[in-house]
Amino acid sequence: MTTTTRPRPAALILTPSAEARIAALMAAAPEGAIGVKLSTPRRGCSGLAYSVDYVTEADPFDERIETPGGTFYVDGGSLLYLVGSTMDWVEDDFTAGFVFANPNAKGSCGCGESFTV
């Protein structure tokens, strides 16, 4: 009997716009940065917030997603809150930022900065 494995899908889907923004961030990254990392620290009125930061060393528990512009990491402790989410980069005349479509979020604050699961 042979075991066949298939590639595991990424925990988070990045739109082409988000991948382009990651590439721009990595092009301007401080020395020593190996990628960009998404985490969900506890803060804001609803409990959890999205945080994107440079990372200088890989954590073996983080999800690693290779993009055309650089490596994107998802915090291992945040994966359960983010599985199945889509991350996009949106710019208009007044704002610019990452936008998340998160099927795990049960609510969010009025300003959209934080969410609950």
Accessible surface in RSA format (square Angstrom, percent):
REM  Atomic radii and reference values for relative SASA: ProtOr
REM  Chains: A
REM  Algorithm: Lee & Richards
REM  Probe-radius: 1.40
REM  Slices: 20
REM RES _ NUM      All-atoms   Total-Side   Main-Chain    Non-polar    All polar
REM                ABS   REL    ABS   REL    ABS   REL    ABS   REL    ABS   REL
RES MET A   1   242.72 125.7 151.45 100.2  91.26 217.3 127.88 108.7 114.84 152.1
RES THR A   2   124.26  88.4  99.53 100.9  24.73  58.9  68.83  92.5  55.43  83.8
RES THR A   3   117.79  83.8  89.77  91.0  28.02  66.8  60.37  81.1  57.42  86.8
RES THR A   4   125.88  89.5  95.11  96.4  30.77  73.3  71.89  96.6  53.99  81.6
RES THR A   5   118.40  84.2  92.76  94.0  25.63  61.1  63.94  85.9  54.46  82.3
RES ARG A   6   189.02  79.4 168.63  86.0  20.38  48.5  70.65  96.6 118.36  71.7
RES PRO A   7   124.42  90.7 103.84  94.7  20.58  74.8 115.91  95.7   8.51  52.9
RES ARG A   8   181.18  76.1 152.32  77.6  28.86  68.7  70.46  96.3 110.72  67.1
RES PRO A   9    94.63  69.0  78.78  71.8  15.85  57.6  90.00  74.3   4.63  28.8
RES ALA A  10    50.52  46.5  26.02  40.2  24.50  55.7  29.14  41.0  21.38  56.6
RES ALA A  11    14.21  13.1   6.67  10.3   7.54  17.2  13.63  19.2   0.58   1.5
RES LEU A  12     1.96   1.1   0.00   0.0   1.96   4.9   0.08   0.1   1.89   5.1
RES ILE A  13   103.01  58.6  99.60  74.2   3.41   8.2 103.01  74.2   0.00   0.0
RES LEU A  14    19.78  11.0   2.40   1.7  17.37  43.7   2.40   1.7  17.37  46.8
RES THR A  15    29.63  21.1  27.53  27.9   2.10   5.0  29.63  39.8   0.00   0.0
RES PRO A  16   112.53  82.0 106.24  96.8   6.29  22.9 107.52  88.8   5.01  31.1
RES SER A  17    45.56  38.5  35.52  47.4  10.05  23.1  31.28  66.6  14.28  20.0
RES ALA A  18     0.00   0.0   0.00   0.0   0.00   0.0   0.00   0.0   0.00   0.0
RES GLU A  19    47.87  27.5  46.71  35.3   1.17   2.8   5.52  10.7  42.35  34.6
RES ALA A  20    63.87  58.7  50.23  77.5  13.64  31.0  58.17  81.9   5.70  15.1
RES ARG A  21    79.69  33.5  76.06  38.8   3.63   8.6   7.66  10.5  72.04  43.7
RES ILE A  22     0.00   0.0   0.00   0.0   0.00   0.0   0.00   0.0   0.00   0.0
RES ALA A  23    35.68  32.8  30.45  47.0   5.23  11.9  30.95  43.6   4.73  12.5
RES ALA A  24    48.32  44.4  35.31  54.5  13.01  29.6  42.46  59.8   5.86  15.5
RES LEU A  25    35.03  19.5  34.02  24.3   1.01   2.5  35.03  24.6   0.00   0.0
RES MET A  26    40.75  21.1  26.13  17.3  14.62  34.8  26.53  22.6  14.22  18.8
RES ALA A  27    95.00  87.3  48.84  75.4  46.15 105.0  61.36  86.4  33.63  89.1
RES ALA A  28    81.12  74.6  50.71  78.3  30.41  69.2  60.96  85.9  20.15  53.4
RES ALA A  29    28.16  25.9   5.16   8.0  23.00  52.3   5.16   7.3  23.00  60.9
RES PRO A  30    74.84  54.5  60.23  54.9  14.61  53.1  71.73  59.2   3.11  19.3
RES GLU A  31   182.34 104.7 144.03 109.0  38.31  91.2  66.39 128.4 115.95  94.7
RES GLY A  32    48.45  59.7   0.00   N/A  48.45  59.7  37.36 102.5  11.09  24.8
RES ALA A  33    18.57  17.1   0.04   0.1  18.54  42.2   0.04   0.1  18.54  49.1
RES ILE A  34    72.34  41.2  57.47  42.8  14.87  35.8  63.27  45.6   9.08  24.6
RES GLY A  35     0.00   0.0   0.00   N/A   0.00   0.0   0.00   0.0   0.00   0.0
RES VAL A  36     1.64   1.1   1.64   1.5   0.00   0.0   1.64   1.4   0.00   0.0
RES LYS A  37    40.53  19.8  39.95  24.5   0.58   1.4  16.36  14.7  24.17  25.7
RES LEU A  38     0.00   0.0   0.00   0.0   0.00   0.0   0.00   0.0   0.00   0.0
RES SER A  39    26.28  22.2  26.28  35.1   0.00   0.0  14.14  30.1  12.15  17.0
RES THR A  40    10.10   7.2   0.72   0.7   9.38  22.4   0.66   0.9   9.44  14.3
RES PRO A  41    47.70  34.8  35.60  32.5  12.09  44.0  47.57  39.3   0.12   0.8
RES ARG A  42   180.93  76.0 153.28  78.1  27.65  65.8  70.38  96.2 110.55  67.0
RES ARG A  43   112.65  47.3 100.48  51.2  12.17  29.0  58.44  79.9  54.21  32.9
RES GLY A  44    49.12  60.6   0.00   N/A  49.12  60.6  21.68  59.5  27.45  61.5
RES CYS A  45   111.79  84.6  68.03  75.9  43.76 102.8  43.94 111.3  67.86  73.2
RES SER A  46    22.28  18.8  10.77  14.4  11.51  26.5   6.26  13.3  16.02  22.4
RES GLY A  47    28.60  35.3   0.00   N/A  28.60  35.3  26.96  74.0   1.64   3.7
RES LEU A  48     6.74   3.8   6.74   4.8   0.00   0.0   6.74   4.7   0.00   0.0
RES ALA A  49     0.50   0.5   0.50   0.8   0.00   0.0   0.50   0.7   0.00   0.0
RES TYR A  50    47.14  22.0  29.61  16.8  17.53  45.6  25.96  19.5  21.18  26.1
RES SER A  51    17.16  14.5  13.22  17.6   3.95   9.1   4.32   9.2  12.84  18.0
RES VAL A  52    43.44  28.6  16.49  14.9  26.95  64.9  16.49  14.3  26.95  73.1
RES ASP A  53    81.75  57.3  74.18  73.8   7.58  17.9  32.12  75.6  49.63  49.5
RES TYR A  54    81.89  38.2  58.66  33.4  23.24  60.5  51.58  38.8  30.31  37.4
RES VAL A  55    16.87  11.1  14.33  13.0   2.53   6.1  16.87  14.7   0.00   0.0
RES THR A  56    92.21  65.6  75.07  76.1  17.14  40.9  50.02  67.2  42.19  63.8
RES GLU A  57   134.41  77.2 128.11  96.9   6.29  15.0  44.36  85.8  90.05  73.5
RES ALA A  58    55.07  50.6  32.01  49.4  23.07  52.5  32.34  45.5  22.74  60.2
RES ASP A  59    59.00  41.3  52.07  51.8   6.93  16.4  13.97  32.9  45.02  44.9
RES PRO A  60   126.29  92.0  86.51  78.9  39.77 144.6 100.35  82.9  25.93 161.2
RES PHE A  61   163.84  82.0 150.00  92.9  13.85  36.0 154.31  93.6   9.53  27.3
RES ASP A  62    17.00  11.9   1.43   1.4  15.57  36.8   0.25   0.6  16.75  16.7
RES GLU A  63    16.93   9.7  12.58   9.5   4.35  10.4   4.90   9.5  12.04   9.8
RES ARG A  64   143.33  60.2 117.96  60.1  25.37  60.4  40.62  55.5 102.72  62.3
RES ILE A  65    22.00  12.5  18.96  14.1   3.04   7.3  22.00  15.8   0.00   0.0
RES GLU A  66   109.68  63.0  83.74  63.4  25.94  61.8  64.32 124.4  45.35  37.0
RES THR A  67    13.48   9.6   0.00   0.0  13.48  32.1   2.55   3.4  10.93  16.5
RES PRO A  68   124.87  91.0  78.51  71.6  46.36 168.5  91.90  75.9  32.96 204.9
RES GLY A  69    25.59  31.6   0.00   N/A  25.59  31.6  12.95  35.5  12.64  28.3
RES GLY A  70    21.71  26.8   0.00   N/A  21.71  26.8  20.25  55.6   1.46   3.3
RES THR A  71    15.36  10.9  13.91  14.1   1.46   3.5   0.17   0.2  15.20  23.0
RES PHE A  72     0.00   0.0   0.00   0.0   0.00   0.0   0.00   0.0   0.00   0.0
RES TYR A  73     7.22   3.4   7.22   4.1   0.00   0.0   3.25   2.4   3.97   4.9
RES VAL A  74     0.10   0.1   0.10   0.1   0.00   0.0   0.10   0.1   0.00   0.0
RES ASP A  75    35.47  24.8  35.47  35.3   0.00   0.0   0.97   2.3  34.50  34.4
RES GLY A  76    22.40  27.6   0.00   N/A  22.40  27.6   6.02  16.5  16.38  36.7
RES GLY A  77    63.37  78.1   0.00   N/A  63.37  78.1  39.47 108.3  23.90  53.5
RES SER A  78     2.53   2.1   2.53   3.4   0.00   0.0   0.00   0.0   2.53   3.5
RES LEU A  79    36.34  20.2  36.34  26.0   0.00   0.0  36.34  25.5   0.00   0.0
RES LEU A  80   154.56  86.1 139.73 100.0  14.84  37.3 139.91  98.3  14.65  39.4
RES TYR A  81    57.93  27.0  57.53  32.7   0.40   1.1  28.36  21.3  29.57  36.5
RES LEU A  82     0.13   0.1   0.13   0.1   0.00   0.0   0.13   0.1   0.00   0.0
RES VAL A  83    77.06  50.7  74.17  67.1   2.89   7.0  74.17  64.4   2.89   7.9
RES GLY A  84    44.50  54.9   0.00   N/A  44.50  54.9  29.04  79.7  15.46  34.6
RES SER A  85     0.00   0.0   0.00   0.0   0.00   0.0   0.00   0.0   0.00   0.0
RES THR A  86    41.23  29.3  40.61  41.2   0.63   1.5  22.50  30.2  18.73  28.3
RES MET A  87     0.00   0.0   0.00   0.0   0.00   0.0   0.00   0.0   0.00   0.0
RES ASP A  88    42.76  30.0  42.76  42.6   0.00   0.0   8.89  20.9  33.87  33.8
RES TRP A  89    37.62  15.1  31.12  15.1   6.50  15.3  30.31  16.2   7.30  11.9
RES VAL A  90    63.62  41.9  59.32  53.7   4.30  10.4  62.03  53.9   1.59   4.3
RES GLU A  91   118.66  68.1  89.35  67.6  29.31  69.8  22.39  43.3  96.27  78.6
RES ASP A  92    92.05  64.5  63.91  63.6  28.14  66.5  40.73  95.9  51.33  51.2
RES ASP A  93   137.00  96.0 100.34  99.9  36.66  86.7  23.60  55.5 113.40 113.1
RES PHE A  94   186.25  93.2 152.81  94.6  33.44  87.0 159.20  96.5  27.05  77.4
RES THR A  95    92.93  66.1  82.58  83.7  10.35  24.7  74.65 100.3  18.28  27.6
RES ALA A  96    62.60  57.6  29.78  46.0  32.82  74.7  30.78  43.3  31.82  84.3
RES GLY A  97    23.43  28.9   0.00   N/A  23.43  28.9  20.79  57.1   2.64   5.9
RES PHE A  98    41.29  20.7  17.66  10.9  23.63  61.5  17.66  10.7  23.63  67.6
RES VAL A  99    79.00  52.0  75.07  68.0   3.93   9.5  78.36  68.1   0.64   1.7
RES PHE A 100    35.64  17.8   8.97   5.6  26.67  69.4   9.00   5.5  26.64  76.3
RES ALA A 101    65.34  60.1  53.55  82.6  11.79  26.8  62.43  87.9   2.91   7.7
RES ASN A 102    20.20  13.9   1.75   1.7  18.45  44.4   2.63   6.3  17.57  17.0
RES PRO A 103    88.26  64.3  55.04  50.2  33.22 120.8  68.76  56.8  19.50 121.2
RES ASN A 104    40.54  28.0  36.40  35.2   4.15  10.0   8.96  21.6  31.59  30.5
RES ALA A 105    35.11  32.3  15.52  23.9  19.59  44.6  15.52  21.9  19.59  51.9
RES LYS A 106   160.27  78.2 122.22  75.0  38.05  90.6  89.51  80.6  70.76  75.4
RES GLY A 107    32.67  40.3   0.00   N/A  32.67  40.3  32.53  89.3   0.14   0.3
RES SER A 108    77.41  65.4  45.86  61.2  31.55  72.7  16.17  34.4  61.24  85.8
RES CYS A 109    15.91  12.0   4.00   4.5  11.91  28.0  11.02  27.9   4.89   5.3
RES GLY A 110    91.09 112.3   0.00   N/A  91.09 112.3  46.68 128.1  44.41  99.5
RES CYS A 111   105.99  80.2  61.24  68.3  44.75 105.2  51.47 130.4  54.52  58.8
RES GLY A 112    51.59  63.6   0.00   N/A  51.59  63.6  25.22  69.2  26.37  59.1
RES GLU A 113    96.06  55.1  82.32  62.3  13.74  32.7  28.43  55.0  67.63  55.2
RES SER A 114     1.65   1.4   0.02   0.0   1.63   3.8   0.90   1.9   0.75   1.0
RES PHE A 115     4.41   2.2   4.41   2.7   0.00   0.0   4.41   2.7   0.00   0.0
RES THR A 116    51.85  36.9  49.04  49.7   2.81   6.7  43.77  58.8   8.09  12.2
RES VAL A 117    77.55  51.0  30.37  27.5  47.18 113.7  41.78  36.3  35.77  97.0
END  Absolute sums over single chains surface
CHAIN  1 A     7287.1       5212.2       2074.9       4255.9       3031.1
END  Absolute sums over all chains
TOTAL          7287.1       5212.2       2074.9       4255.9       3031.1
